[in-house]
């Protein structure tokens, strides 16, 4: 698969809330030999966003 196809696959997984698979696809897109600087940057940003969302904890809701 090309870097663009892997990136698109990552977006599809993210839309379907399959975050682990999305991260794998984004990382594969960034590591692909045909990855452009834009795809690398967007893939890395997508991985960081997913990790930030999954790690979010609202302490106000946890400590009533």
C-alpha positions as CSV (number, residue, x, y, z in Angstrom):
1,X,0.0,0.0,0.0
2,X,1.1,3.6,-0.6
3,X,1.6,6.1,2.2
4,X,-1.6,7.9,1.1
5,X,-3.6,4.7,1.1
6,X,-2.3,3.9,4.6
7,X,-3.1,7.4,5.8
8,X,-6.6,7.1,4.4
9,X,-7.0,3.7,6.1
10,X,-6.0,5.3,9.4
11,X,-8.6,8.0,9.0
12,X,-11.3,5.3,8.3
13,X,-10.3,3.4,11.4
14,X,-10.4,6.6,13.4
15,X,-13.9,7.4,12.2
16,X,-15.0,3.9,13.2
17,X,-13.4,4.3,16.6
18,X,-10.8,1.5,16.0
19,X,-8.0,3.6,17.5
20,X,-5.4,0.9,17.8
21,X,-5.7,0.0,14.2
22,X,-5.7,3.7,13.2
23,X,-2.5,4.3,15.1
24,X,-0.9,1.3,13.3
25,X,-2.0,2.6,9.9
26,X,-0.8,6.2,10.6
27,X,2.6,4.9,11.8
28,X,2.9,2.7,8.7
29,X,2.0,5.7,6.5
30,X,4.7,7.8,8.1
31,X,7.3,5.0,7.8
32,X,6.4,4.2,4.2
33,X,9.2,4.8,1.6
34,X,6.9,7.0,-0.5
35,X,5.7,9.2,2.4
36,X,5.8,12.9,1.7
37,X,6.6,15.4,4.5
38,X,3.0,16.3,4.6
39,X,1.8,12.7,5.1
40,X,4.5,12.2,7.8
41,X,3.4,15.3,9.6
42,X,-0.3,14.6,9.4
43,X,0.2,11.0,10.4
44,X,2.3,11.9,13.5
45,X,-0.3,14.6,14.5
46,X,-3.1,12.0,14.1
47,X,-1.3,9.5,16.4
48,X,-0.7,12.3,19.0
49,X,-4.3,13.3,18.9
50,X,-5.6,9.8,19.4
51,X,-3.2,9.2,22.3
52,X,-4.3,12.5,23.8
53,X,-8.0,11.6,23.5
54,X,-7.5,8.1,24.9
55,X,-5.4,9.4,27.8
56,X,-7.9,12.2,28.8
57,X,-9.1,12.0,32.3
58,X,-11.6,14.5,33.7
59,X,-10.6,14.7,37.4
60,X,-13.8,16.6,38.3
61,X,-15.9,13.6,37.3
62,X,-13.7,11.2,39.1
63,X,-13.7,13.1,42.4
64,X,-17.2,14.2,43.2
